[in-house]
């Protein structure tokens, strides 16, 4: 279940959703909310994004979506 970005906790691995000109997308890597914004939870690099929603990072689910990105699409 997706949650509004304003309720995102600090210091936890999260899956983030962003909107761009093509629509809504979930990032394929976990991010951590820090005082300065967002960081890639794997590399520690700052990520310049404006996410709209979050949910807890579930590595097994994220990998399944990455391996089969079009599964379930019309």
Phi, psi and omega in degrees: 000130180278145180240153178298142186299331181295341179265006182297130179283158175273149170073020177234150176286122184233151170265129183247147175248138178230156174250140172223192183295344179262356180120202183272141180217142171267137177291150184268005178226151180286149177235156178237132177280128178233169182307324183275353182141242183230144176232148172294122184292341181272312186263338184083359181288144176294140180242121182270086182224165176233076182292156180249333182216162178215161168205165179299142179286126176239098187307320182293324178288319180297318180295321179297319179293323181290319181291328183228067187296335183258000180300129180088359179278149178292000000 
